[in-house]
Amino acid sequence: MIRKFLFASALLAPITLAQAAAAHSEDKDAKVTVVYEHELPNVPGKSMKAVLVEYGPGGFSSAHTHPESAFIYATILEGAINSQVNDGPVITYRAGESFSEYPGDRHGVSANASDTEPAKLLAVFVVDTNETVLTTPIEK
């Protein structure tokens, strides 16, 4: 089912939001691809946008935030991902498991839990339609 969604989404949705991928340009082996973007017909001003995040062995994304309007539901598609939201614990999520991020949350850790196997997650955003940057690195 998820594979069909990703395949259909990749065919139907133009790859926009290039900034989402650019925000991860200095991350180790993190590839971010927008795979779906659609305005919600019953919620004016809101859209659903999905990104596929692929990590190579030992890969990670730098600490980051998302738009203040974003609610995010992430599902691990392959491998295992270490994740920390706000000041919570680092939790390892495995294929088939999910987590959420609320508007204003900080994502301090997002990393492949393995140094030998790849990992993938699908992050689905409900966000203001006019948002073009989905990920902003946290300045140190």
C-alpha positions as CSV (number, residue, x, y, z in Angstrom):
1,M,0.0,0.0,0.0
2,I,2.7,2.5,1.0
3,R,4.7,1.6,-2.1
4,K,1.7,2.3,-4.3
5,F,1.2,5.6,-2.6
6,L,4.8,6.6,-3.1
7,F,4.8,5.5,-6.7
8,A,1.6,7.2,-7.6
9,S,2.6,10.4,-5.7
10,A,5.9,10.5,-7.5
11,L,4.2,10.3,-10.8
12,L,1.4,12.8,-10.1
13,A,3.2,15.5,-8.0
14,P,5.8,17.8,-9.5
15,I,9.0,17.9,-7.4
16,T,8.7,21.3,-5.8
17,L,9.9,22.7,-2.5
18,A,13.5,22.4,-3.6
19,Q,14.5,24.2,-0.4
20,A,13.3,21.2,1.6
21,A,16.1,19.2,0.1
22,A,18.6,22.0,0.1
23,A,18.2,22.4,3.9
24,H,19.7,18.9,4.2
25,S,22.6,19.5,1.7
26,E,25.3,19.3,4.3
27,D,23.9,16.3,6.1
28,K,25.6,12.9,5.9
29,D,23.9,10.7,3.4
30,A,20.5,12.3,3.8
31,K,18.5,12.5,0.6
32,V,15.1,14.3,0.9
33,T,12.6,14.2,-1.9
34,V,9.2,15.8,-2.0
35,V,6.9,13.0,-3.2
36,Y,3.4,14.5,-2.7
37,E,1.8,18.0,-2.5
38,H,-1.9,18.6,-2.5
39,E,-4.1,21.4,-1.2
40,L,-6.8,20.2,1.2
41,P,-10.1,20.9,-0.4
42,N,-12.0,21.0,2.9
43,V,-9.4,23.1,4.8
44,P,-8.7,26.4,2.9
45,G,-5.1,27.5,3.1
46,K,-3.8,24.1,4.2
47,S,-2.0,21.4,2.2
48,M,-0.6,18.0,2.7
49,K,3.0,17.6,1.6
50,A,5.0,14.4,1.9
51,V,8.8,13.9,1.8
52,L,10.8,10.7,1.5
53,V,13.9,10.9,3.7
54,E,16.6,8.3,2.8
55,Y,19.6,7.8,5.0
56,G,22.7,5.8,4.0
57,P,24.5,3.8,6.7
58,G,25.4,6.1,9.5
59,G,23.4,9.0,7.8
60,F,21.7,11.8,9.6
61,S,19.9,15.1,9.3
62,S,21.1,18.1,11.2
63,A,19.0,19.4,14.1
64,H,16.1,21.3,12.6
65,T,12.7,22.8,12.9
66,H,9.7,22.9,10.6
67,P,7.2,25.7,9.9
68,E,5.1,26.9,12.8
69,S,2.0,25.7,11.0
70,A,3.3,22.1,10.4
71,F,1.9,19.0,12.0
72,I,4.0,16.0,10.9
73,Y,3.3,12.3,10.9
74,A,6.4,10.2,10.1
75,T,6.4,6.5,9.3
76,I,9.6,4.4,9.1
77,L,9.6,2.5,5.8
78,E,12.9,0.7,6.0
79,G,15.6,0.1,8.7
80,A,15.6,2.0,12.0
81,I,15.7,5.7,12.8
82,N,16.9,7.4,16.0
83,S,14.7,10.4,16.7
84,Q,14.5,13.1,19.4
85,V,11.8,15.7,19.5
86,N,12.3,18.7,21.8
87,D,14.0,17.7,25.0
88,G,12.5,14.2,25.0
89,P,14.5,11.0,24.9
90,V,16.2,9.6,21.8
91,I,13.8,6.9,20.6
92,T,14.6,4.2,18.0
93,Y,11.8,3.6,15.6
94,R,11.8,0.6,13.3
95,A,10.1,-0.2,10.0
96,G,6.3,0.1,10.4
97,E,6.5,2.4,13.5
98,S,5.5,6.0,13.4
99,F,5.9,9.3,15.4
100,S,4.4,12.8,15.3
101,E,5.8,16.3,15.5
102,Y,3.6,19.2,16.6
103,P,3.8,22.8,15.4
104,G,6.9,24.5,16.9
105,D,8.7,21.3,17.8
106,R,12.5,21.0,17.5
107,H,13.8,17.8,15.9
108,G,17.2,17.5,17.6
109,V,18.1,14.0,16.3
110,S,17.1,12.3,13.1
111,A,19.6,9.6,12.2
112,N,19.9,6.1,10.8
113,A,20.3,3.8,13.8
114,S,22.6,1.5,11.7
115,D,26.1,2.0,10.4
116,T,25.8,-0.8,7.9
117,E,22.2,-0.7,6.5
118,P,20.2,2.1,4.8
119,A,17.0,3.6,6.4
120,K,14.0,5.5,5.0
121,L,11.1,7.4,6.4
122,L,8.0,9.1,4.9
123,A,7.1,12.4,6.6
124,V,3.6,13.7,5.9
125,F,3.1,17.4,6.7
126,V,-0.2,19.2,7.2
127,V,1.0,22.8,6.7
128,D,0.0,26.2,5.4
129,T,-0.2,26.0,1.6
130,N,2.1,29.0,1.1
131,E,5.0,27.3,3.0
132,T,7.8,26.5,0.7
133,V,10.6,25.7,3.1
134,L,9.7,22.6,5.2
135,T,13.0,22.2,7.1
136,T,15.1,24.9,8.7
137,P,18.5,24.0,10.3
138,I,18.9,25.0,13.9
139,E,21.8,27.4,14.2
140,K,24.4,26.3,16.8
